[in-house]
Amino acid sequence: MKNQNGTFKDWANANVSRRIEDTVLYGYYTLYSVILFCVFLWIPFVYFYYEEKDDDDTGKCTQIKTAFKYTFGFVVICALLLLVGAFVPLNLPDNKNSTEWEKVKFLFEELGSSHGLAALSFSISSLTLIGMLAAIIYTAYGMSALPLNLIKGTRSAAYERLENTEDIEEVEQHIQAIKSKSKDGRPLPARDKRALKQFEERLRTLRKRERHLEFIENSWWTKFCGALRPLKIIWGIFFILVALLFIISLFLSNLDKALHSAGIDSGFIIFGANLSNPLNMLLPVLQTVFPLDYVLITIIIMYFIFTSMAGIRNIGIWFFWIRLYKIRRGRTRPQALLFLCMILLLIVLHTSYMIYSLAPQYVMYGSQNYLIESNITYDAHKGNSTLSVPKRCGADAPEDQCTVTRTYLFLHKFWFFSAAYYFGNWAFLGVFVIGLIVSCCKGKKSVIEGVDEDDSDLSDEEPSVYSV
């Protein structure tokens, strides 16, 4: 709506501006409502439907009824979040001697004037908080693990098969030695029986590995991946450079909040940037040339998705110390895929605040300028003149000259969420550094990583040819 010199365009009067702002706001209402529908209704229903489908004796009507019964609990949680967000008193009545009825009436008036913004913002912020935890666990680790895994590659299938053959021979010798103790008809001691059972289970696992290694060694996909090895190294170097760019920008932004914000009571919010970081400088410049800023934002989000998927694939899906599911290409259970979709949905939701942390100026005002009066002195004539010069929009800008983005209104409606995001960013930085150290110390991954005794999601069937 504004020119680069800080003036409004001819068509951008007050009514048009308000109409555009409302349209964008209602667009956010629609998209965020779709997210609430997916998280609290659709994904839980499909998950519980598949859980009931595992029971062979259950009919479809019973599956649907049971799924709706458990999904109703998620709907109640969503309703509670909306109610809490709607009636949290962000502003207090001016009259401190007002009655209880006047206070309740004030809350309803606030709800009506905000058009439900507070209710939806509280629900979305709650989900974003969960997404922040997922990003700290999966995305931060994936940002360090994915590039280093691409650079290091995997172990040779032929070498692993040779090692596995040696292990099979060793285990068979142990089994033969134990069985030889009972050749004369004497029963084996309990200790030898336990050892024999363990060795037999170990032998089954090794033979399963042997089948997988033989299949992968002879597959065309292994040969194709070997030919792409230089390209993987280049992508790995590119990803680690992008990760370092993000981490440096995030560190400078968080340091800026620590030094220049009003503290935890304000949610560590700052208006503008006192310490410049690369992304905060780059995005407003790109916004002047449509659609370069959208291209970069898309790249950032896709990078977060890829690194998050890498982190989930390496770590798996856990509930505290209990592993629920493993993510394996071509061999993942439907429930695990639903969990994966929900985790990625919450992580992408969190990227809204992450992008604000990386580029606060871009998220708040973009490339908007406004005009200020500047006095200029001419030495030749010893006179003064007033000149209007453009200045980048910031906290000191007049409200009628700079428009705050609708995204910012959603992100910072509640100060306690902003404070949690601030500390979450420090945790994100810490997990990235720890993940980088762990990934550097770990050796190359096995070409069949995950084929072990406790891999309950892995069948004895031949692996997918794309699992290398």
N, C-alpha and C positions, 0 to 999 in steps of 0.2 A: 504493500500500500504506500510505500515511501520511495523517493528517489535517493540516489547515493549522496546527494548534497544535503539531505536532511529534510527536504520539503515533502509534503504529501502530494500524491498524484491527484490529478483533477477530479477523478471519480471517487476518491476516498474521503467522502465526508463522514460526519459522525454517525449517521444512520447506517450507511454502508459498512462502516467499520464494526459497529455493534452487530449487524446482521452476519457478517463473516465470522466474528468471534463466536457467536451463538451456534452457527453451523458447524464450526470446528469442534466446539464443546459437545454438541449433540452427536457428532461423529465419534468422539471419544466415549461418550455414554454407550453408544451402540457396540463398539468394539470391546470395551471392557465388560459389558454385559454378556457378550458372547464368551469371554474368558471365564466369567463366573459360571455360566451355563455348563461349559466343558468341565471345569474343575469340580463343581459341586453336584452335577447331575449326570452328564453324559458319560464321562470316564468312570466314575464309581459304579454306575449302572452296568456298563459293559463288563467291568472287572468282576463284579459279584455274579453276573450272569455266567461268565466263563468258569468261575469258581464252582458254581452249582452244576455246570455242564460236565465237570470231571466225574460226578457221580452218575454211573450208567443207569441207575434205576429211576432217576428224576425226570419227570416229563417237562415239556416246554412251558406249560402254564405255571407249574410249580417253580421253575427257574425264574420266570419273569416276576412272579409274586415275591419270591425271596429277594431277588435283586432290588425290587422297588422298596421292600421293607428296610434293607440296609442303606439304600440310597437316601431314604427319608431322613436319616440321621444327618447326612451331609447337607441336605436342604435346610434343616433346622439350624445348623451351624451358620450357613450363609445368611439366613434370616436374622439370627442374633447379631452377626457382624454388621448388617445393614442398620439394625435398630440402634446398636451402640454408637455407630458412626453418625446416625441421624441426630441423636440427642446428647452427644458429648458437648458440654457447654464451652465452646471456644471463646465466645464473648459473654461477659457478665452484664446483667442489667445495670443501667446507670444509677437507678435508685436502690441503694443498699437496704432500705427499709421496706422493700416490696414484700407482699405476701407470697405464700407458696403458690397460690393460683396464678399470680402475676408472673412468677418465675417459670411455671409450666407454659403459660401463654407465650412468654418470651421465646422459649425453646421452639415452639411450633412456628412462631413468626420467623425465627432464624432458619428453620427447615424449609419454609416456603420461599424465603428470599434467596436461598442458596440453590434452589431447584434440585435438591437431592445430591448436590456435589459432595457434601461432607460424608453422607452415607456411603456412596459409591467409592469415594476416596479412601475411607477407612477400610472397606473390604479389600480393595485392590492393594492398599499398603500392607495389610496383613498377609496377603498372598505374596507380595513382593518381599516381605521379611523372610518368608519360607524360601522363596527363590534365592535370597541372599545367602542363606545357609547352604543351599544346594550349590550355588556358585562358588562359595568358599571351599566346599569339599571337592567338587568335581571339576569346575572350570579352572580354578587356580592350579590344581594338580595337572589337568590336561594341557594347560598352556606350557608347562615345562616338560611333561612326559611325551606329548605328541612330536614336537620337533626333534628331541633327542632320540626317540625311537626311529624316526625316519632317517636320521643321520647314521645311527649305529646299525640299523637293519636287524635281521634275524640270523640265528645260527644256521649252519648248513644242514639240510635234511639228511644228506648222506653221512655226515659225521655223527649226527644225533642217532641215526639208525645203527651205526657201528657201536656206539656206546650202549644203546639199548640192548643189542644182541649180547654184549658182554655181561650186562646186568642179568639177562635171562639165563645165561649159562651159570652164573654165580648162584642165582636163586634156585635153579634146578639141582645144583650140587648140594645146597643146604637141605632141600626137600628129600633128596635121595639119602643123605646122611641120617636124617631123622627117621625115615621109613626103614632104614637098615637095622635100626635098633629093635624092631618088632618082627624080624624075619623068623625068629625061633618061636613065635607065638606069644611072646610076652607082651602084655598091654603097655602102651606108652604112658609115661607119667603125665600128669596134668600140665606140667610146665612145657613138655615137648608137644603136647596136643595144641596148646595155645600158640606155640611157635610155628607149628606146622600150618595151622589155620592162617596165621599172618603171612607166612611165605606163599601159601597158595593164592591168597588175595592179591599179594604183590605180583605174583606171576601172571594172574589174569589181567592186571593193569598194564604190565609190561607188554604182554601180547596184544592188548588193545592199542597201545602206543605203536607197536610194530606194524600193525595194519594201517594205522593212520600215517605213519612215516613213509611206508612203502607207497601208499596212494599219493601222498603229496610229492614225493621224490619223482614219481613218474608222470605227474600232471603237467599239462601244457602251461597252466597258470603260473607254476613255479618258474618255468623257463622265461615266461613273459615278464614276471616281476624282476627276475635277475637282469634282464635287458634294460629295465627302467631304473635300475639302481642309481645311476648318476642323477637322474631327474628327482628321485626321492631325496637325495642329499641336498640338492638345490632348494627343494621345497622346505626341507627341514631348516636350512639356514635362514630362509625367508621368514618362516614361522617364528623362529627364535628372535629374529630382529624385530618383528611386529610385536611379539610378547614384551620385549624389553622397552619398546616405545610406549606400550600401554602401561607397563609398570612404572616407568619414569614419570609419565603424565599423571598417573593416579597418585604417586607419592608426592609430587609437587603440589597437586590440588589438595590433598589431605593435610600436607604441611601448611599450606596457605590457610586452611580452615583452623588449624591448631593455633596459628600465630595471630590471625586477624579477625576471627569470628567473635561473636558475643558470648560464646560458651555453650554449655550443655542446655541451659534453659531456652536458648533460641534454636536448638537443634544443630548448632555449629554451621548455621547458614551464613554465607557471605554473598554480597551483591557485587558481581564483577570478580575480577581476578587481580590480586596483588603480585603473585608469583606466576609468571607466564609458563605455560607448558606447551609442547609442540602441537597437540591436537586442538587446544583451546585457541591457538593462533591460526591454525590451518582451516578449521571448519567455517568460521565467519568469512574468511577470504573466498573459500570455495562457494559459499552461498550466493555470492554476487554473480556467479556464472551457473545458471540452471542447466542440468541437475547434478552438478559435481558433488555437492554436499550430500545429496541423497545416495549417490553411488558409494561414497565413502562410508556413510552410515550403514548401508546394506552390507558392505564388506566387513565392517566391524561386527555386525550382528551375526553374519554367516561364520566369521572366525570364532565367535563365542560359541556358536552351535557346534562346530567341528571339534573345538577343544573340549567342550562339555561332553560330547559323545565319546571322545577318546578317554576322558577321565572316568566316565561311567563304565566303559568297556574294561578298563584296567582295574577299577576298584570293585565293580559290581554294585548291586542294590542291597543296602543293609538297613536293618532296624536295630539301632544301637550296636550291640555286639553280635547280632544274629544276621547271618547272610540269608537274604530272601531269594534272590535270583542272580544268575550270571547272564551277561549279554554276550551271545555268541552268534556270529553271522550265519544265518540259515538254520540255527538250532535253538532259538530263543522261544520260550513259552509265551502265549498270548498275554498272560497277566504281566509278565516282565516287560513286554512291549508297551502295554498301557502305562505301567509305571514310568518307563522311559519317556513316553509322550508327555506325561504330566510333569516330570522333572524338567524336561526341556522347555515346556510351556512356562513354568515358573521362572526358570533361568532367563528366558527371553524377556519376561515381564520385568525382571530385575535389571535388565540392561538399560531400561529407561532411566533409572537412577544412576547406573554406572556411567552412562554417557554424560549425564549432568556432572558427575564427579570428574570425568575426563575433560569436559568442555563446558563449564558453567556459563560462560558468556554466550555461547551458541544456543544453549538450551533456554536461557532466559530471554534474550533479546535478539539473537541471531546477528545479522549485519546492520541492524537499524541505527541510523544517525538522527540527531536533532540539531537545530540551529541555536547557537549562543551568540550573544553580542560581545564583540571584542574591540577594544579601543586601540587604534594604530596612530602613532605619532610620526609626522613627516618632518625630518630635520631641516629640509630645504626651506620650507615655508613656516616651520615651527607651529604647525597646527595639528589638531587631532581630528580623527574621523572614526566613525563606528562602522564595523564590518561584521556581517553575520557569517560565522564559520561553522562547518559541521563538526559534531563531536559524537563519539560512540555512545550509545545508550547505556546507562548504568543506574545505580541506586539513586544518584542525585538528579536524575532526569525528571522533568515534569511528567505527571501521569498522562496528560493529554497529548504528549509528544512521543512517548514510547509505550508500546503495547507488550505486556508480558505474555509469553506463550501459554497456551492452555495446558500444556504438559507440566509446566512449572506449578500451576495451581493444584494439579492432582498430586504432585510429588511432595509438596510442602504444606499440606493442609494441617498436619499434626506434627508438632515439634519433636515428640518422643520417637516417632518413626525416623525422622531425619537424624536424630542422635544415634539411634541403633545402626542406621546405614553408615554413619561416620566410623563407628568402632568396627563395623563389619568390613570396611575397606582396609583398615589396618590388619585385620585377621586375614583378609584376602592376600595382602602383600606378604604376610608371614608364611602362609601355606604355600605360596608360589616359591619363595626362597627355599623352604624345606623340601618341596617337591623337586626343585631343580637340583639340590644336593643329592637327594635319593636317586633321581634318574641318572645323574652322572656316575654315582657309585655302582649302580646295578649293571650287570653284564648284558649281553645281547639276549633278546627274548627267544624262547623256543618257537619253532614253526608250528607247534601244536600245543602252545601254552593253554593250560586248562584241563588237559587230559590227566586226571589224577584220581585218587581214591574217593575224594569227597565231592566229585563233580556229578551231582545228582541230575543236572539238566542235560548231560551228555549221553547220548545213546551209543550202542555198539555199531550203529550203522556207519557207512563210509562218510567221512567229513565232506563238507562242501568244498568244492575245488577252489573257491574264493576265500578260504579261511587263512591263507598265508599272510 
